[in-house]
Amino acid sequence: WIKRPVKEGYFAFSLPCASFRDEDTPFLDLLAEILGGGESSRLYLKLKRELNLVKTISTSSFTPYGPGLFEIYGTADPQNFKKIIEEVIKELEMIKQFGVSVEELEKAKTQILSDFIFSSETSEGLSSLLARFQILRGSYKDILWYQEKIKKATVEDLIKVSQKYFNFQKMVAGFLSEKKLFTEKDFQGILAKIKSKPSPEIFTLNNGLKVILYPQNDVPTVGITLAFPGGLRFETKETNGLFQALTLLWTRGTKNYTAEELAEKLESIGTTIKGFSGRNTFGLNVLSLSSKLEESLEYFKEILLNPAFDENECKKAKPELISLLLKQQDQPLHLAVNEFLKMLFPNHPYGLNSAGSLEFYQKFTCKDLRDAYKKFVRPDKGTLVIVGNFDPFFLKEKIKTLLMDWGSQSHKTILEEPEPDYPKKLITHLEKETYQTQILLGFQTPGLNSKEKVALEVLNSALSGQNGRLFRILRDERSLAYVVTSFLIFYPKKSAFVLYIGCSPEKEREAISGFWEILEKIKKDGFEPEEIERAKNRLIGSQKLSLQSNLSISEDMAVNEVLGLGWNYSSLYENLVKYSTKKDIKNYIKTFLKKKRSVLFIFGKNENRNNK
């Protein structure tokens, strides 16, 4: 700590890192760019914009011929120095555990590679660049090596490098201010409190299966999810319900066990293995006690590799599958949503019923399921995530041995669903004698991998629920609705944003006008700050509550990886939500929620409607 009669407070933290000759150098440069490379960097957004602890903050990776330093430095009120240490370490620890988002990585790559181009514009800049590589690496041609390493860097590369170099017990801190506010012993005390959590271990088997092991030692359970691309988006009108049937019967017996024998074996060790199917993915879920993990994995392998798809079991399962449809018919909202999605995504898988179709359930055979299994259950398309209380070293070797012989039974290219067309019919009335009219007003919006996804979620959160603007205005103030809300349905190519209201038939036109009034008001003036804050807190809180068990975490990680969001998406989600702005939401409404692109569905009595 240097005491000087200065007006500003200065801080710097250093961690030992690589030489320029080391293979890790490009990855350290990417980490420096992501953490402190400008006003959209992690540390700037967290410590400056959110917490207001610093006045400036930057990072750099100093990699000379000999050992280097990873440096974090800036200016701040000296009273904040202790808190800054804690928050910086939290951010570095987050990267060690969960890495960075794909968007952050791509932005950093673009910045570093563009700096190369700009520095080569002048003869002086180019000669300096060539000389640096010649002196430090022995060849100016290694510029090509460096650029290629940057281009090909992955999230997993950055996790490995951060775990290698972000050792906080080796951190050195320097401070410059008028007064010394704490001692070296105090600094060491801060570092001693740091408890690094186990980081996920990620590897790929020879058959192409991606495996993620994430030790969590809080409770003696293990959650396992194996996920693949599939589900509703890979069905047609003729095969609507295929994945529901496949995942139900997948665990109903194997080549070595009947359904009853398998159920008895699993129940005797307290293990559950079930199939799951959604709109975009399908797979297997396993919940096991840690003490029974080895046995559970053997049964998991048996179900994964040797499903029976017995014809007798298929016959028994048909009433269960048809029951899904009958339950829907008892719920008017589900009926209305199904009809609406047919309108919004005409002649497309996105418009199919997620519960399947009666026609398919009546006619399918187990050969249909075996063919689908061979086509879609492929290691090179899958992600296996295991979360819970286990020894990662033992489990890694166990998984390698267990699944080393699993190969694809089909090498046919799995064609993704096409881009959905926009509907030509924008208004539909479906007559039904009922005391309540259901109205759905919706839009095709960008897919789940789009940069607009989080802004749309914040908009939906601010509109829906009892604290949302729809409920407050259309129900509380105007008494128009029995129920009113908004909801989202995400798909890769396009998604659906829908406003829903259930009202008396005579209030139909007023309800529709109310929807548009609210959207136009938000487009013009945006939300109030407290509305945005409440919407964000609701999203973040709901997400955290949904990820309390090891199985829910494993399924979340596996599905996000398969969908291209990244296995670490949920760990980054809070920051994505926090940094979504009022301007983002206004722009979203202006761009995507236009009247001429809206689809209106009315389900109920005809009260002499005026179509206009």
N, C-alpha and C positions, 0 to 999 in steps of 0.2 A: 504494500500500500504506500503510494507516494503522496505526501502532503505538500501542497503548493497553494499559494493564494490565487486560485483559479475561480472563475465564475461558474463554470460548468463542471459536471461530474462525468468522468470517463471510465469505461470498464472494458476488459478484454479477457476472454477465456480461450485457452489453447489445449488441444489434445494431440498427442503424438500421432503422426500418420505416415503415409508412404513416400518413398522417393519417386522422382519423375520416371525412373527406370522401371517402376513396379507396374504390374498389370492392373492394379486397382486405381491408378491415377485418374483415368477418365470418369470412373464412377464417383470418386470423391469430388471431382469438379461438378458433376451433376447434383450431388447432395448439397454442395455449397450454393449452387444456383437456386435449388428448390427451397432451401432454408432461409437464405438471406439475399437473394438476387433481385431486389426491387420491391415495389409497393404491393405486389400480389404474392410475395413470398410468405412462407409459413410464419416465420418469426415476426415479420413486420405486421402481418394481419393479427396475430395473437397478442404480442406484447405492446404494439403501438395502437392499432385500431380498436381492439377489443378491451384490453386491460389498461391501456394508457400508462404503462410502466416506463417506457423509454421515449426518448425524443428521436433518436435514430438507432438503427441496428442493421448490421451487415455481416456476411460471412465470407470467408475465402479459404481455399485449399492451397497452401504454400507447399509446393513439391519440388525442391531443388534436386541436385545430384545426390545428396545424402538424405538422411531422414527428414521428413517434412512435418508441417503443423497444420491442423485444421483449426481455424480461428473464427471466433464470434466476438464482435466488438461494436461499441456504440457509445451514445451519450444518454444520461438520465440523471434525475434527482438522486443524489447518494442515498437518501432515505429508502429508495426502492431497490438498492443493490441486492439485498438478501432475497427478495421476492423474484428478482430477475434471474438469479441463479437457479431457483427452484423451477421457474417456468421454462427456462431454456432446457434444463435437464428433462422435464416432462415431455417437451416436443421431440428431443432426441430419442428418448425412450420409446415414444410412440412409433417413430420410424424403425427402431430396432425390432419392435414387435410386429408392426403391421405394414411397414413400407410406406409408399406414397401412392397417390391415385395415378391412373394412366394419364389423365389430363395434365397433372403436374409434371410427370415425366416427359411427356411429349413437348410441353412448353419449354422445359429446361433444355431439351435436345435442340429445339429450334433456336433458342437464344445462343447457346454455345456454338452451334454450327454457323449461325449468321455472323457471330463475332469473328469467326475464322475468315469469312468472306470479306467483311468490312476491313479487317486488318491487312488483307492482301491487296487492297485497292491501290496502295502506294508502294513504290519500290522500297522505301524505308521500312514500312510495316512488313512487307513480304520477306525482306532479307533478315529482319529481326526474328521473325517466326521460324524461318529455315535454320537460322543460326542456333536458336534455342534447342530445336530437336537434334541438330548435329552435335552440339556440345553435350547435352544431357543424356541423349539416348544413343548417340554414336552414328546416327543416320538421319538426314533430313527427310528421307522417304517415310520415316515413321509417322509423319503427318497423316498419311493414309491409314496407318494402323489406328491412330487416335480417333480419327473421324469415324472409322468403321465400328470401333468399340462404343462410341457414343450412339451411333445409329441403332446398334443391336442391343443396347442395354435394356434390361428388364427390371421390373419391380423386385424380383427375387435377387438380382445382382446387387441392388442397393441395400436390401435387407442384410445380405451377407457381409457387405463391406461396412455397414454401420455397426453390426455386431462385432466386427473385428477391431474397429478403431474407436468407437464411442465407449471407452472404458473410463467411467467417471472418477475412479480412484486415481487415475493418472492426470486428471484435469488440473491445470495451473491457471490461477486467476490473477489479474492485475487491476488495480484501481488507482485513480488519480482524482483527488478532491481536496478541499480545504481542511477537512477533519477526517480522522480515522474512526470509522463507526463500529467496526468489529475486528476481531483478531483472526489469525490463521487457524487457531483452535476452533473458533466459531464456524469458519469455512469448512473445516474438516468434519465438524458436527453435522453440517447440512448434507455433505456427501455421504456420511455414514448412515443417514436416515433413508437413503435411496435403496429400495428393494426392487431389483430388476425381476420382472415376471418372465417366466419361460416364453421363448419366442416360437412361433410355428416353424416346423421343419418341413421343407418342401422338396420333393424329388419326383422324378418320372421313371416308371418302370420301363423295361425294354419293350414291352408291348404297347407303350404309349400312354398308359394310365397315369394321370397326375395325382399324386398323393400329398395330402397336407396333414401333418400331425401337430396338434395344438394341446400341449399338456395344461391342464387346469386341476389343481389339487385341492379345491375347496370341499368337494363332496366325493365319496367313493363310487362314482358312476362314470360311464363312458357313453357318449353319443356318436353314432357312426352314420354318415350319409354318403351314398353313392348316387350321383346325379348324372343325367344325360340330356342332351337336347331332345325334345319330344313333346308329348302332350297335344293339346287341341290344335296348335298351329300346324301340326303335321298330319291332321286328319282331313278327310273330304266329307261331303254330304253322305256318301255311301258308307264311310268307315267311322262316322261320328260316334264315339264311345269306345274306340279301339283301345286307347291307353287306359281308360277306366277299367276295362275288362282285363287287360294285360296285367296291370299292377295288383288287381284284386286276386287273380288266380296264380300269380307268380309265387306266392308263398303258400299255396294250397297243395302241398305235396311235392316231392322230388322223385328222382328215379330210384332212390334208396329208402324213402320214407313216405308213407301215406300222409294225408293231411292231418289225420288224428294223431298218428305217431309223432309227427313233427311238432304239433301243438303241445303234446305231452312232454316231449324232450325240452322244448323252450320254456314251458311253464315251470318245469322242475328246477331250472337254474335262474328263474326270475328274469328271463330275457324276452324282449319283444322284437320281432322283425316283421315289418309291414312295407308294402309297396305304397308309393304316392304318385299322383299324377296331377298336373296343373295345366294352365294354359300354354306354358312355354317349356316345361321340363318334366321329367319323370325319373323314378329311381326307387331305391330301397333305403329305409331307415331302420337303424338298430339301436335299441336302448338296453344296456347291460350293466350289471354290477361290476366294479373293477375286479373283484375277486373271481369272477366268472368270465373274464374277457377272453381268455384263450379258448374256452369251450364255445363261447358265443361266436368267435371268429370262424371256427370250424363249421358251425351251422350256417353262418353267413355265406361261406364259400359254397356249401352244398346247395343252398337256395339260388345263389347267383349263377352257378355253372351247370346245375342239373335240374332245372325245373321240369315238372312232369307235364303240366298242362293237360291233365287227364280229362277225357270227354265227360265222364260222370260228374267231375267237379265243375265242368263248364255248365252242365245242365242245372246243377244245384245253385250256381252263382247267378243265373239269369234272373230269377225273381228279385234278388238283392239289387241288381243293377237297374231293373225296371222300377224298383221302389224309389230310386233316386229321382226318377222322372215324376212319379206319382206325388212325392213330397213337394216337388216344385209346383205342381198344379194346385196344391193347397195354399200356395203363397202368391197372391196377385202381383207382388213386386217382382218376383222372379220371372213370372210370365211376361210382364211388361218389359223387363230388361232384356229377356231373350228376343222378343219381337223387335225391340229397338236396335239391338246389335245386328240383327239381320238387315235392317235398313241401313245402318251406318257402314257396314262392311258387306255389301251385296256380293253374293257368289264367291265368298272368300272364307277360309278357315276361321278368321277372327269373328265372323258372324255366326258361327256354330254354337250350339248349346254345350256348355262345359260339362254338363251331366250326361251327355251322350244323346242317342236317339232310340226310340222304340224299334224302328226298323232294323237297326244294326243289332240290338240286343236279342231280337227274336231270331235272327238268321245266322249269327256268327258261329264258327266252329273253333275248336282248339287248334286246328291247323292255321287259321288266321293269326292266332296269338303266337304260335311257334314261328311263323314267318316274320311277324313283327319283332319278336325277340331277336331273331338272327340278324335282322336288318339294323335295329337300333341299339341293342345292348352290345356295345363295342368298346374295348378298353381305350382305344385311341380317341374316343369321343367323350370319355367319362372323367369325372373328378371324384376322388374318394377323400373325404374329410373325417378325421377322428379327433374328438374333443373330450377331454376328461382326465381322470386320475390314472396314469399309466407311465411306464418307463419308456421314454421315446427311443432309446437305443435298442431295447428288446423288441419293441413293436415294429420298428423299421425293418429289422431283419425278419421278423415274423411275416410281415406283409409281403416282402420280397419272395419269401419261400412259398407263402400261401397262394399267391396269384401269378407266379412266374410262368405257369403253363397256360394261362388264360389267353386265348387268341381270338381274333375276330372271325366269326363264321360267315361274314359277308364283307366284301370289299367294294360293293357298289357305292357310288357317290350318293349321299343323302342330300337331295335337293331341298333347299330352304323354301319357305312359302314366298310367293310373289308379293310385290308391292301392291297393297289394296287400291282399287279404283275408288274415286269419290262417287258417292251415290247420286244418281240422276233424280230419283224421287226424294224430295226434301221434306214433304209433309205426309203423314199417314194417320188416318183415323181408324181405330179398330173398335167396332161397336160392341158393347156389353152392358146388359142391364145390371146396374150396380149403384149403390148410394154414393160411391166415391169415384171420381175421375182421376186417373193417373196420367201425369204429363212428364215427358222426358225431353229435354232440349240438350242436344249434344253436338260434339265436334270431333273430327279426326284431328289428332294432335301428334307431335313428334314422338318417336319410339323411345323405349326405355334406356337406350344408350345415348340419347341426345343430350346436349349441354343444357337444354331447357327443362329437363326432367324435374330438377329440384325446385325451380321457380314455380312450376305447375303444382307440385305438391304443397308448397307454401300457400299458393292461391286457394287450392282445394281446402286446406286446413282452416284458412281464414273464413271461407264461406260456409263450411259444413259444421255440424254439431250444434248444441244448444247455445254456445257462445258465438256462433258464426253469424255473419251478416244476413244470410238467407233466413235463418230461423228468427233472428231479431226483428227483421223488417216485415217479412211476409206472414209470419205466424203471430209474433207478439204484438206488433204495431198495427197490422192490417187484418188480422184474423182470417187469413185466406186459406190456411193449410191445416190439415190433420197432421201431416208430416212433411217436412221439406229438408232437403240436404243436397250435397253434391258428392260425386265419387269418381274414382279413376280406375281404368282397366288398362294395364300396360302390356304391350307386345313389342317385339323388336323393331318391326318396320314402321308401325303406327300405333298410337294409343287412343283411348277414348276418354274424353272429359265430359261428364254428364251432370246436368242439373235435374233434380227430381222433386216433384211435388204431388201430394195426394190431397185433393180438394173437392168441394161440392161441385157438381156439374155447372151450376150457374156462375161459379167464380172462375171458370176456366180461362176466359180471355184476360181477366184482370191478373191472374197468376202468371200467364205468359208475358204480359207487359211488365210485370214486376221483375221477372228474370232479366229482361233487357235493360230496364232502368238501373238495376244494380250493377250489371256489367259495364254499362256506359259511364256510370258514376265512378267506378274504380278506374276505368280507362282514362278518364279525365283527371281525377284528383288523387287516385291511389288509395291505399288504406291508411288509417290513422296509425301512428307508431305503436300504440299499445295493441292494436289488432294484429300487426305483423309480429310483435314480440310474443303475443299469446299463441299465435298460429305456429311459430317456430318452436316454442316450448312444448306445445302439444305434440308436434311431430317427433321431436327428440325424445320426449318422455315415453311416447308410445313405442318407439323403436327400442328403447332400453328395456321396457317392460316385456317386449316380445322376445328378448334374448337373455332370459334368466337361466335357462336350463342348458346343459351340455348338448342335448339333442337339437334344441332350437338353434344353437350357435352353429353346430355342424351343418345343419340343413341350409341355414342362411349363407354360410361360406361357400358351400358346394354349388348351390343354385346361382349365386352371384358370379362365381367363376365360370360356370357353364354359359351364362348369359352374356359374358364379356364385360361385366361391370368390375370384375376383379374380386378375388376371395376376400380381400381386405376392405371392400366397399363400406360395410357398416361401421367400421372403425373410423372411417373418414367422413361419414355421413353428417355428424354433428357440425363439423366445420363447413361443409357444403351448405347446410341449411342456414347457419349463422351468417354466412357471407352473401346470401341471396338478398337482393335489395328491392326496395319499393319500385325502383325504375325497371328492374328485371320483370316484375309482375305486370306493370303497365305496358311494357313493350310486348310481353307475351300476349296479352289480350288484344292489342292492336294488330298483331301479326296473325294470330291463329283463331281467335274467337270472333270471327266476322259473321254478320247476319247472312250474307249470301253463301256462307259455307256451313251454315247450321242445319241440323236435322231435327225435326219436331215430330214426336210421336204422342198421340192422345188415345188413351185406352179407357173407354167408359161410355156413358149414355150420350146420345146425340141430342143436344139442346139447341137445335137450329143454328149450328155453327156457321160462322162467316169465315170461309177459308182464308181470306185476305188477312 
